[in-house]
Amino acid sequence: MTTENTLLAQLRTMLDLTHTEIQVAETRIAQARTEAVRRELTENAENGRIRAEAIEKAIRDLGGFPDTIGPFLGRAAAAVKALTEQAQPFDEALLGDLALEDQLLDRARYIKALAVAAKKPDIQELADRLITAHSATVNWLTTVLAEDALGGPAALQRTPLQAAAGTAVKLFNMPGQWSAQSVERIAELLRSTGPAVEDLRERAQRASEITLKALAASRDGALRSAEKVVRREGAGDAADALHKVRAEGGVVDADELPIDGYDELNQTDAVAAVKELDDPSDIRTIIAYEEMHKNRQRLISAAQTRLADIAQEVVGIS
């Protein structure tokens, strides 16, 4: 096979993978934690379509024909991926995204080398654009994974099924022993706060805000009570785990927050205080609390940016 034929074959594969990437980006929009991330994902999907058009043109310039069923295959592949990952922990779903982007990046580099060998400067320029785009996406996904590893909340949030899978793994690995009575109480707590209640809450939101608030209050009360009971019985590890669940859900009192006098701060002062936080779990608590109360998007975005900065420092992204 000549270099030009190899180049053509690689461009066709790149086009198919790009269609899958577009669909994955669109499925991720629903998982965006903030409006800023939602806009970024929407823009990524649109940029993917622009890249797909450029790849199609390069294929035609080489005398080939783009695969007309490529977009359909991309949608199908993304649909299968989305369905499969619902039963996966969140990190595994994101690692799948990262594997796709790594493959796109590696193929873009290979296409550049082939374009240089074939003396195709236009395709070389296209390859440079692809390398830049996919390098940025790899860094972004690596950052999101690091945010999740550091305790989040990541720019993307788990679906209810992914959250349930992650909780199951954490509970399985939870250290410490507690009484059978405590285990029964925790099991009952999980039954009341698991995916079933999340599903009910979603239904309630569509049907009635009053019902939604009642369900939330019931869950929050159960969490507080369970933590007190478990701690009183001497199961410190279990109590700490339940407190962590409360913090992640924003179910804490103002005096439990890592920023003194948080409720009295205006948005500008609160943003400045958040930027001074160094512990990812503290940032997670602030975001969850803010989302449960005032829900100021500027403050949430500032906290998310601070967490991203910490995550990038941990994984060595400058």
C-alpha positions as CSV (number, residue, x, y, z in Angstrom):
1,M,0.0,0.0,0.0
2,T,1.4,3.4,-0.9
3,T,1.8,6.2,1.6
4,E,-1.1,8.1,0.0
5,N,-3.4,5.1,0.3
6,T,-2.4,4.6,3.9
7,L,-3.1,8.3,4.5
8,L,-6.6,7.9,3.0
9,A,-7.3,4.9,5.1
10,Q,-6.3,6.7,8.3
11,L,-8.4,9.7,7.4
12,R,-11.4,7.5,7.0
13,T,-10.8,5.9,10.4
14,M,-10.3,9.4,11.9
15,L,-13.6,10.5,10.5
16,D,-15.5,7.5,12.0
17,L,-13.9,8.1,15.4
18,T,-14.6,11.9,15.2
19,H,-18.3,11.1,14.6
20,T,-18.3,9.0,17.8
21,E,-16.5,11.8,19.6
22,I,-19.2,14.2,18.6
23,Q,-21.9,12.0,19.9
24,V,-20.1,11.3,23.2
25,A,-19.7,15.1,23.7
26,E,-23.4,15.5,23.2
27,T,-24.3,12.8,25.7
28,R,-21.9,14.4,28.3
29,I,-23.8,17.7,28.1
30,A,-26.5,16.3,30.4
31,Q,-23.8,15.5,33.0
32,A,-22.3,19.0,33.1
33,R,-22.2,20.4,36.6
34,T,-22.3,24.1,35.6
35,E,-23.7,26.1,32.7
36,A,-20.1,27.1,31.7
37,V,-19.2,23.4,31.3
38,R,-22.4,22.8,29.4
39,R,-21.5,25.5,27.0
40,E,-18.0,24.2,26.6
41,L,-19.3,20.7,25.8
42,T,-21.7,22.1,23.3
43,E,-18.9,24.0,21.7
44,N,-16.8,20.9,21.6
45,A,-19.5,19.0,19.8
46,E,-19.8,21.8,17.2
47,N,-16.0,22.0,16.8
48,G,-16.0,18.2,16.3
49,R,-18.5,18.7,13.4
50,I,-16.2,21.3,11.9
51,R,-13.2,18.9,12.2
52,A,-15.3,16.2,10.6
53,E,-16.1,18.4,7.6
54,A,-12.4,19.2,7.2
55,I,-11.5,15.5,7.3
56,E,-14.1,14.8,4.7
57,K,-12.7,17.5,2.4
58,A,-9.2,16.0,2.9
59,I,-10.5,12.6,1.8
60,R,-12.1,14.1,-1.3
61,D,-8.9,16.0,-2.1
62,L,-7.1,12.7,-2.1
63,G,-9.6,11.3,-4.6
64,G,-11.5,9.3,-2.0
65,F,-15.1,9.3,-0.8
66,P,-16.1,9.8,2.8
67,D,-18.2,7.0,4.3
68,T,-21.8,8.2,4.1
69,I,-22.8,6.0,7.0
70,G,-20.0,7.3,9.3
71,P,-22.3,9.6,11.3
72,F,-24.8,6.9,11.9
73,L,-22.1,4.5,13.0
74,G,-20.7,7.2,15.3
75,R,-24.1,7.7,16.9
76,A,-24.6,4.0,17.3
77,A,-21.2,3.6,18.9
78,A,-21.8,6.5,21.3
79,A,-25.2,5.1,22.2
80,V,-23.8,1.7,23.0
81,K,-21.0,3.4,25.1
82,A,-23.5,5.5,27.0
83,L,-25.8,2.5,27.7
84,T,-22.8,0.3,28.9
85,E,-21.3,3.0,31.1
86,Q,-24.5,3.4,33.1
87,A,-23.5,0.3,35.0
88,Q,-19.9,1.5,35.4
89,P,-18.3,3.7,38.1
90,F,-17.9,7.2,36.9
91,D,-14.1,7.0,36.6
92,E,-14.4,4.0,34.2
93,A,-16.7,5.9,32.0
94,L,-14.3,8.8,31.8
95,L,-11.4,6.5,31.2
96,G,-13.3,5.2,28.2
97,D,-13.6,8.8,26.9
98,L,-9.9,9.4,27.5
99,A,-9.0,6.2,25.6
100,L,-11.0,7.5,22.6
101,E,-9.2,10.9,22.7
102,D,-5.8,9.3,23.1
103,Q,-6.5,7.2,20.0
104,L,-7.6,10.3,18.1
105,L,-4.5,12.1,19.2
106,D,-2.2,9.3,18.2
107,R,-3.8,8.9,14.8
108,A,-3.6,12.7,14.2
109,R,0.2,12.5,14.8
110,Y,0.4,9.5,12.5
111,I,-1.6,11.3,9.8
112,K,0.8,14.3,10.1
113,A,3.8,12.0,9.5
114,L,2.1,10.4,6.5
115,A,1.2,13.9,5.1
116,V,4.8,15.0,5.4
117,A,6.0,11.8,3.6
118,A,3.3,12.3,0.9
119,K,4.1,16.0,0.6
120,K,0.6,17.1,1.4
121,P,0.9,20.4,3.2
122,D,-2.9,21.0,3.5
123,I,-3.3,17.7,5.3
124,Q,-0.3,18.3,7.4
125,E,-1.9,21.6,8.5
126,L,-5.2,19.7,9.2
127,A,-3.2,17.2,11.3
128,D,-1.7,20.0,13.3
129,R,-5.2,21.3,14.1
130,L,-6.3,17.9,15.1
131,I,-3.3,17.4,17.4
132,T,-4.0,20.7,19.1
133,A,-7.7,19.9,19.6
134,H,-7.2,16.4,20.9
135,S,-4.3,17.3,23.1
136,A,-6.5,19.9,24.8
137,T,-9.3,17.4,25.3
138,V,-6.9,14.8,26.7
139,N,-5.7,17.4,29.2
140,W,-9.3,18.3,30.1
141,L,-10.4,14.7,30.7
142,T,-7.3,14.0,32.7
143,T,-8.1,17.0,34.9
144,V,-11.7,15.8,35.3
145,L,-10.5,12.4,36.4
146,A,-8.0,14.0,38.8
147,E,-10.8,16.2,40.2
148,D,-12.9,13.0,40.8
149,A,-10.0,11.2,42.4
150,L,-9.3,14.1,44.7
151,G,-12.9,14.0,45.9
152,G,-14.5,16.1,43.3
153,P,-16.9,17.5,42.5
154,A,-15.7,17.1,38.9
155,A,-16.8,19.3,36.0
156,L,-19.0,16.4,35.0
157,Q,-21.3,14.7,37.6
158,R,-22.4,11.1,37.8
159,T,-25.7,9.8,36.6
160,P,-27.8,8.2,39.4
161,L,-26.8,4.7,38.2
162,Q,-23.1,5.6,38.2
163,A,-23.4,7.2,41.6
164,A,-25.0,4.0,42.9
165,A,-22.1,1.9,41.5
166,G,-19.5,4.2,43.0
167,T,-21.2,4.1,46.4
168,A,-21.3,0.3,46.3
169,V,-17.6,0.1,45.7
170,K,-16.8,2.5,48.5
171,L,-19.0,0.6,50.9
172,F,-17.4,-2.7,49.9
173,N,-13.9,-1.2,50.7
174,M,-14.9,0.7,53.8
175,P,-12.6,-0.2,56.8
176,G,-13.7,-0.9,60.3
177,Q,-16.3,-3.1,62.0
178,W,-19.6,-2.2,63.5
179,S,-22.5,-4.1,65.2
180,A,-25.2,-6.0,63.3
181,Q,-27.7,-3.4,64.5
182,S,-25.6,-0.6,63.0
183,V,-25.3,-2.5,59.7
184,E,-29.1,-2.8,59.6
185,R,-29.4,0.9,60.1
186,I,-26.9,1.7,57.4
187,A,-28.6,-0.7,55.0
188,E,-31.9,1.0,55.7
189,L,-30.3,4.4,55.1
190,L,-28.9,3.3,51.8
191,R,-32.3,1.9,50.8
192,S,-33.8,5.3,51.5
193,T,-31.0,7.4,49.9
194,G,-30.0,5.2,46.9
195,P,-31.0,5.4,43.2
196,A,-34.6,4.6,43.9
197,V,-35.0,7.8,45.9
198,E,-33.0,9.8,43.3
199,D,-35.5,8.5,40.7
200,L,-38.4,9.5,42.9
201,R,-36.9,12.9,43.3
202,E,-36.6,13.3,39.6
203,R,-40.2,12.3,39.2
204,A,-41.2,14.6,42.0
205,Q,-39.4,17.5,40.4
206,R,-41.6,17.1,37.3
207,A,-44.7,16.7,39.3
208,S,-44.4,18.9,42.4
209,E,-41.7,21.1,44.0
210,I,-43.4,20.4,47.4
211,T,-43.0,16.7,47.1
212,L,-39.3,17.1,46.0
213,K,-38.6,19.2,49.1
214,A,-40.3,16.7,51.3
215,L,-38.2,13.8,49.9
216,A,-35.0,15.8,50.3
217,A,-35.8,16.7,53.9
218,S,-36.5,13.1,54.7
219,R,-33.2,12.0,53.1
220,D,-31.2,14.7,54.9
221,G,-32.8,13.9,58.2
222,A,-32.0,10.2,57.8
223,L,-28.4,11.0,57.1
224,R,-28.0,13.2,60.1
225,S,-29.7,10.7,62.4
226,A,-27.7,7.7,61.0
227,E,-24.5,9.5,61.6
228,K,-25.4,10.3,65.2
229,V,-26.5,6.7,65.9
230,V,-23.4,5.1,64.3
231,R,-21.0,7.5,66.1
232,R,-22.7,6.9,69.4
233,E,-22.2,3.2,69.0
234,G,-18.5,3.7,68.5
235,A,-18.3,3.0,64.8
236,G,-16.1,6.0,64.0
237,D,-15.1,4.9,60.5
238,A,-18.8,4.3,59.5
239,A,-19.8,7.7,61.0
240,D,-17.0,9.5,59.2
241,A,-18.2,7.8,55.9
242,L,-21.8,9.0,56.6
243,H,-20.5,12.5,57.4
244,K,-18.7,12.5,54.1
245,V,-21.9,11.6,52.3
246,R,-23.6,14.5,54.1
247,A,-20.8,16.9,53.0
248,E,-20.9,15.7,49.4
249,G,-24.7,16.4,49.3
250,G,-24.4,19.8,51.0
251,V,-26.4,18.5,54.0
252,V,-24.3,20.3,56.6
253,D,-24.8,23.3,58.9
254,A,-23.2,26.6,58.2
255,D,-20.8,26.1,61.2
256,E,-19.5,22.9,59.7
257,L,-18.3,24.6,56.5
258,P,-14.5,25.1,56.0
259,I,-15.0,28.9,55.6
260,D,-15.9,30.8,58.8
261,G,-19.0,33.0,58.5
262,Y,-19.7,31.7,55.0
263,D,-23.4,32.6,55.0
264,E,-22.6,36.2,55.9
265,L,-20.1,36.7,53.1
266,N,-21.2,38.5,49.9
267,Q,-20.4,36.7,46.6
268,T,-17.1,38.6,46.0
269,D,-15.8,37.8,49.4
270,A,-17.0,34.2,49.2
271,V,-15.2,33.8,45.8
272,A,-12.0,35.2,47.3
273,A,-12.3,32.8,50.3
274,V,-12.9,29.8,48.0
275,K,-9.7,30.6,46.1
276,E,-7.7,30.2,49.3
277,L,-8.9,26.6,49.9
278,D,-6.3,23.8,49.3
279,D,-8.2,20.7,50.4
280,P,-10.4,19.3,47.6
281,S,-12.9,17.9,50.1
282,D,-13.4,21.4,51.5
283,I,-14.1,22.7,48.0
284,R,-16.5,19.8,47.4
285,T,-18.4,20.7,50.6
286,I,-18.7,24.4,49.6
287,I,-20.0,23.6,46.1
288,A,-22.5,21.1,47.4
289,Y,-23.7,23.5,50.1
290,E,-23.9,26.4,47.7
291,E,-25.9,24.3,45.2
292,M,-28.3,23.4,48.0
293,H,-28.8,27.0,49.1
294,K,-28.1,30.2,47.2
295,N,-26.8,28.4,44.0
296,R,-24.7,31.3,42.9
297,Q,-23.2,30.2,39.6
298,R,-20.2,32.6,39.7
299,L,-19.2,31.2,43.0
300,I,-19.7,27.6,42.0
301,S,-17.6,28.2,38.8
302,A,-14.8,29.8,40.9
303,A,-14.8,26.8,43.2
304,Q,-14.7,24.4,40.2
305,T,-11.8,26.4,38.7
306,R,-9.9,26.2,42.0
307,L,-10.4,22.4,42.1
308,A,-9.3,22.1,38.5
309,D,-6.1,24.1,39.3
310,I,-5.3,21.7,42.2
311,A,-6.1,18.6,40.0
312,Q,-3.8,19.9,37.2
313,E,-1.0,20.5,39.6
314,V,-1.4,16.9,40.9
315,V,-1.2,15.3,37.4
316,G,1.4,17.7,36.1
317,I,-0.6,19.6,33.6
318,S,0.7,23.2,33.3
